[in-house]
Amino acid sequence: MSNNIGEAWSVIRGVAKESFKFNELKDLFGRCGLPIERLAHLQQKPQDGTTKGTLMDGVDSLFNTLDTDARN
């Protein structure tokens, strides 16, 4: 991820994680055009569910994949 995008994402990540619920985050990033279907396996459940932090790590991976694809 380029430095400017990485810096912006660091700020956005913290604000998004604190401001939105798990499912709202998935919806938000999907509406932004990210291929959120790649994270469909991440589900929030009462026990043994995915945390928001894990979801955000998955979004990090999506950004990195898109950035790598754009460079090629």
MIDRENTOR-162305 format. One record per residue: residue number from 1; x, y, z of N, C-alpha, C, O in turn. Coordinates in nm, 3 decimals. Each point is the difference from the previous one (the first is absolute). Layout:
N
NUM | X | Y | Z | X | Y | Z | X | Y | Z | X | Y | Z;
...
//
This chain:
72
1 | 0.086 | -0.116 | 0.000 | -0.086 | 0.116 | 0.000 | 0.091 | 0.123 | 0.000 | 0.095 | 0.008 | 0.078;
2 | -0.125 | 0.086 | -0.166 | 0.083 | 0.119 | -0.006 | -0.008 | 0.075 | 0.133 | -0.097 | -0.013 | 0.074;
3 | 0.199 | 0.091 | -0.046 | 0.012 | 0.066 | 0.130 | -0.119 | 0.091 | 0.030 | -0.053 | -0.004 | 0.111;
4 | 0.011 | 0.086 | -0.207 | -0.112 | 0.092 | 0.024 | -0.130 | -0.075 | 0.028 | -0.076 | 0.036 | 0.089;
5 | 0.052 | -0.141 | -0.166 | -0.121 | -0.079 | 0.020 | 0.007 | -0.070 | 0.135 | -0.099 | -0.007 | 0.072;
6 | 0.216 | -0.045 | -0.038 | 0.018 | -0.068 | 0.128 | -0.024 | 0.092 | 0.118 | -0.063 | -0.039 | 0.099;
7 | 0.113 | 0.161 | -0.108 | -0.020 | 0.097 | 0.108 | -0.147 | 0.036 | 0.014 | -0.053 | 0.007 | 0.111;
8 | -0.013 | 0.017 | -0.224 | -0.143 | 0.034 | 0.004 | -0.080 | -0.117 | 0.057 | -0.090 | 0.020 | 0.082;
9 | 0.122 | -0.141 | -0.125 | -0.073 | -0.116 | 0.048 | 0.019 | -0.018 | 0.151 | -0.094 | -0.040 | 0.069;
10 | 0.211 | 0.068 | -0.017 | 0.025 | -0.012 | 0.144 | -0.096 | 0.088 | 0.080 | -0.051 | -0.042 | 0.103;
11 | 0.028 | 0.162 | -0.151 | -0.093 | 0.091 | 0.068 | -0.144 | -0.047 | -0.017 | -0.075 | -0.006 | 0.097;
12 | 0.039 | -0.028 | -0.219 | -0.137 | -0.044 | -0.028 | -0.032 | -0.128 | 0.075 | -0.111 | -0.016 | 0.052;
13 | 0.208 | -0.075 | -0.045 | -0.022 | -0.128 | 0.068 | -0.042 | 0.022 | 0.146 | -0.097 | -0.059 | 0.047;
14 | 0.171 | 0.143 | 0.023 | -0.032 | 0.025 | 0.141 | -0.136 | 0.063 | 0.020 | -0.076 | -0.040 | 0.088;
15 | 0.045 | 0.137 | -0.171 | -0.130 | 0.068 | 0.011 | -0.113 | -0.097 | -0.033 | -0.100 | -0.006 | 0.071;
16 | 0.116 | -0.071 | -0.179 | -0.104 | -0.094 | -0.041 | -0.023 | -0.107 | 0.107 | -0.114 | -0.032 | 0.032;
17 | 0.223 | -0.022 | 0.022 | -0.013 | -0.106 | 0.100 | -0.073 | 0.048 | 0.125 | -0.079 | -0.074 | 0.059;
18 | 0.105 | 0.197 | -0.020 | -0.064 | 0.054 | 0.120 | -0.143 | 0.048 | -0.025 | -0.081 | 0.004 | 0.093;
19 | 0.050 | 0.033 | -0.216 | -0.128 | 0.066 | -0.030 | -0.110 | -0.091 | -0.051 | -0.118 | 0.035 | 0.007;
20 | 0.154 | -0.152 | -0.058 | -0.098 | -0.087 | -0.064 | -0.002 | -0.138 | 0.064 | 0.100 | -0.047 | 0.054;
21 | -0.217 | -0.017 | -0.061 | -0.014 | -0.137 | 0.044 | 0.054 | -0.093 | -0.108 | 0.022 | 0.042 | -0.114;
22 | -0.002 | -0.167 | 0.149 | 0.058 | -0.100 | -0.090 | -0.070 | -0.004 | -0.136 | 0.065 | 0.017 | -0.103;
23 | -0.195 | -0.038 | 0.104 | -0.074 | -0.010 | -0.127 | -0.005 | 0.132 | -0.075 | -0.004 | 0.002 | -0.123;
24 | 0.004 | 0.108 | 0.195 | 0.005 | 0.132 | -0.065 | 0.133 | 0.018 | -0.073 | 0.004 | 0.060 | -0.108;
25 | 0.104 | -0.112 | 0.166 | 0.130 | 0.009 | -0.066 | 0.000 | -0.078 | -0.130 | 0.050 | 0.049 | -0.102;
26 | -0.104 | -0.169 | 0.104 | -0.005 | -0.080 | -0.123 | -0.081 | 0.073 | -0.107 | 0.039 | 0.004 | -0.117;
27 | -0.150 | 0.053 | 0.157 | -0.084 | 0.074 | -0.095 | 0.072 | 0.123 | -0.052 | -0.002 | 0.028 | -0.120;
28 | 0.066 | 0.046 | 0.209 | 0.073 | 0.121 | -0.037 | 0.107 | -0.029 | -0.104 | 0.008 | 0.067 | -0.103;
29 | 0.076 | -0.167 | 0.130 | 0.108 | -0.029 | -0.092 | -0.050 | -0.061 | -0.131 | 0.060 | 0.020 | -0.105;
30 | -0.171 | -0.092 | 0.112 | -0.061 | -0.050 | -0.123 | -0.052 | 0.114 | -0.086 | 0.015 | -0.002 | -0.122;
31 | -0.076 | 0.101 | 0.186 | -0.051 | 0.116 | -0.075 | 0.113 | 0.085 | -0.058 | -0.020 | 0.074 | -0.096;
32 | 0.138 | -0.086 | 0.156 | 0.117 | 0.073 | -0.051 | 0.061 | -0.070 | -0.121 | 0.094 | 0.050 | -0.061;
33 | -0.147 | -0.166 | 0.028 | 0.048 | -0.071 | -0.118 | 0.103 | -0.108 | 0.026 | 0.050 | -0.061 | -0.094;
34 | -0.019 | 0.037 | 0.221 | 0.093 | -0.108 | 0.030 | -0.068 | -0.135 | -0.025 | -0.121 | -0.012 | 0.023;
35 | 0.194 | -0.087 | -0.067 | -0.059 | -0.133 | -0.023 | -0.023 | -0.072 | 0.133 | 0.064 | -0.100 | 0.031;
36 | -0.157 | 0.153 | 0.047 | -0.025 | -0.047 | 0.136 | -0.049 | -0.145 | 0.002 | 0.006 | -0.065 | 0.104;
37 | -0.053 | 0.014 | -0.218 | -0.043 | -0.139 | -0.005 | 0.116 | -0.095 | 0.032 | -0.022 | -0.115 | 0.039;
38 | 0.145 | 0.163 | -0.056 | 0.117 | -0.081 | 0.036 | 0.011 | -0.019 | 0.151 | 0.075 | -0.086 | 0.047;
39 | -0.149 | 0.166 | 0.027 | 0.002 | -0.010 | 0.146 | -0.131 | -0.058 | 0.055 | -0.029 | 0.011 | 0.119;
40 | -0.050 | -0.073 | -0.207 | -0.130 | -0.053 | 0.040 | 0.013 | -0.105 | 0.110 | -0.094 | -0.021 | 0.078;
41 | 0.208 | -0.045 | -0.072 | 0.020 | -0.103 | 0.102 | 0.017 | 0.058 | 0.140 | -0.009 | -0.073 | 0.099;
42 | 0.032 | 0.201 | -0.089 | 0.015 | 0.066 | 0.130 | -0.138 | 0.036 | 0.052 | -0.067 | 0.088 | -0.054;
43 | 0.025 | -0.155 | 0.158 | -0.132 | 0.021 | 0.058 | 0.014 | 0.032 | 0.148 | 0.085 | -0.056 | 0.069;
44 | -0.168 | 0.146 | -0.022 | -0.001 | 0.032 | 0.143 | -0.105 | -0.087 | 0.067 | -0.119 | 0.007 | -0.032;
45 | 0.164 | -0.088 | 0.126 | -0.088 | -0.092 | 0.073 | 0.022 | 0.020 | 0.149 | 0.105 | 0.049 | 0.041;
46 | -0.204 | -0.087 | 0.041 | 0.015 | 0.016 | 0.144 | 0.124 | -0.072 | 0.056 | 0.069 | 0.053 | 0.087;
47 | -0.041 | -0.172 | -0.138 | 0.117 | -0.075 | 0.045 | 0.083 | -0.036 | -0.122 | -0.053 | -0.040 | -0.103;
48 | 0.182 | 0.054 | 0.115 | 0.095 | -0.035 | -0.106 | -0.023 | 0.078 | -0.129 | 0.033 | -0.048 | -0.108;
49 | -0.087 | 0.166 | 0.118 | -0.022 | 0.084 | -0.116 | 0.122 | 0.084 | -0.032 | 0.097 | 0.004 | 0.077;
50 | -0.102 | 0.061 | -0.187 | 0.108 | 0.087 | -0.045 | -0.010 | 0.134 | 0.072 | -0.109 | 0.053 | 0.018;
51 | 0.223 | 0.002 | 0.022 | 0.002 | 0.131 | 0.063 | 0.006 | 0.109 | -0.107 | 0.032 | -0.027 | -0.116;
52 | -0.063 | 0.150 | 0.156 | 0.013 | 0.112 | -0.093 | 0.145 | 0.015 | -0.044 | 0.026 | 0.036 | -0.115;
53 | 0.067 | -0.063 | 0.205 | 0.142 | 0.010 | -0.036 | 0.037 | -0.096 | -0.111 | 0.074 | 0.036 | -0.091;
54 | -0.125 | -0.159 | 0.098 | 0.026 | -0.098 | -0.104 | -0.064 | 0.044 | -0.132 | 0.060 | -0.016 | -0.106;
55 | -0.180 | 0.070 | 0.114 | -0.065 | 0.053 | -0.120 | 0.084 | 0.111 | -0.062 | 0.020 | 0.003 | -0.121;
56 | 0.030 | 0.087 | 0.204 | 0.081 | 0.110 | -0.051 | 0.131 | -0.052 | -0.060 | 0.048 | 0.057 | -0.098;
57 | 0.009 | -0.162 | 0.155 | 0.118 | -0.062 | -0.059 | -0.032 | -0.056 | -0.139 | 0.081 | 0.010 | -0.091;
58 | -0.200 | -0.067 | 0.077 | -0.044 | -0.049 | -0.131 | -0.014 | 0.114 | -0.099 | 0.036 | -0.015 | -0.117;
59 | -0.088 | 0.128 | 0.161 | -0.012 | 0.117 | -0.087 | 0.139 | 0.050 | -0.038 | 0.022 | 0.042 | -0.114;
60 | 0.073 | -0.046 | 0.210 | 0.139 | 0.035 | -0.032 | 0.050 | -0.085 | -0.116 | 0.061 | 0.051 | -0.094;
61 | -0.088 | -0.181 | 0.101 | 0.043 | -0.092 | -0.106 | -0.064 | 0.035 | -0.134 | 0.065 | -0.007 | -0.104;
62 | -0.193 | 0.046 | 0.108 | -0.067 | 0.039 | -0.124 | 0.068 | 0.123 | -0.061 | 0.024 | 0.004 | -0.121;
63 | 0.006 | 0.095 | 0.204 | 0.068 | 0.119 | -0.050 | 0.136 | -0.035 | -0.059 | 0.037 | 0.050 | -0.106;
64 | 0.038 | -0.135 | 0.174 | 0.132 | -0.040 | -0.049 | -0.010 | -0.075 | -0.132 | 0.081 | 0.022 | -0.090;
65 | -0.181 | -0.109 | 0.078 | -0.020 | -0.074 | -0.125 | -0.036 | 0.095 | -0.113 | 0.054 | -0.011 | -0.110;
66 | -0.144 | 0.104 | 0.136 | -0.039 | 0.096 | -0.103 | 0.117 | 0.089 | -0.040 | 0.016 | 0.031 | -0.118;
67 | 0.066 | 0.010 | 0.215 | 0.115 | 0.083 | -0.029 | 0.101 | -0.076 | -0.085 | 0.056 | 0.055 | -0.095;
68 | -0.032 | -0.181 | 0.128 | 0.093 | -0.084 | -0.077 | -0.053 | -0.020 | -0.141 | 0.076 | 0.010 | -0.096;
69 | -0.204 | -0.038 | 0.083 | -0.061 | -0.018 | -0.132 | 0.011 | 0.125 | -0.085 | 0.022 | -0.009 | -0.120;
70 | -0.038 | 0.126 | 0.182 | 0.006 | 0.127 | -0.072 | 0.141 | 0.028 | -0.052 | 0.016 | 0.064 | -0.104;
71 | 0.084 | -0.112 | 0.175 | 0.138 | 0.022 | -0.042 | 0.040 | -0.088 | -0.117 | 0.091 | 0.034 | -0.076;
72 | -0.159 | -0.147 | 0.061 | 0.034 | -0.095 | -0.107 | -0.075 | 0.025 | -0.127 | 0.019 | -0.071 | -0.098;
//
